[in-house]
Amino acid sequence: QVLIQLKEAENREIQRVINKYHQQHRLLSSMLNCRTSPHIETSV
């Protein structure tokens, strides 16, 4: 019983880290997309 609870807590922690990583990755990729998108370069 305790092992199962530990496993669930561990999975929740991993899931939280993965979610945080995905949010940062999405933010980074959107920033990169803004920087590398051609229509912004042509408007400057």
C-alpha positions as CSV (number, residue, x, y, z in Angstrom):
1,Q,0.0,0.0,0.0
2,V,2.8,2.4,0.9
3,L,4.8,1.5,-2.1
4,I,1.8,2.2,-4.4
5,Q,1.3,5.6,-2.8
6,L,5.0,6.4,-3.2
7,K,4.8,5.4,-6.8
8,E,1.7,7.6,-7.4
9,A,3.4,10.6,-5.8
10,E,6.5,10.0,-7.9
11,N,4.4,9.8,-11.1
12,R,2.6,13.0,-10.1
13,E,6.0,14.7,-9.6
14,I,7.3,13.5,-12.9
15,Q,4.1,14.6,-14.6
16,R,4.5,18.1,-13.1
17,V,8.1,18.4,-14.3
18,I,7.1,17.3,-17.8
19,N,4.2,19.8,-17.9
20,K,6.5,22.6,-16.8
21,Y,9.1,21.6,-19.4
22,H,6.3,21.5,-22.1
23,Q,5.2,25.0,-21.1
24,Q,8.7,26.3,-21.3
25,H,9.3,24.6,-24.6
26,R,6.1,26.0,-26.0
27,L,7.2,29.5,-24.9
28,L,10.6,29.0,-26.4
29,S,9.3,27.7,-29.7
30,S,6.8,30.5,-30.0
31,M,9.6,33.1,-29.3
32,L,11.7,31.4,-31.9
33,N,8.8,31.3,-34.4
34,C,8.3,35.1,-33.9
35,R,12.0,35.7,-34.5
36,T,12.3,33.5,-37.5
37,S,8.9,34.0,-39.2
38,P,9.4,35.7,-42.6
39,H,6.5,38.2,-42.4
40,I,8.0,39.9,-39.4
41,E,11.4,40.2,-41.2
42,T,9.7,41.8,-44.3
43,S,7.8,44.3,-42.2
44,V,10.9,45.6,-40.5
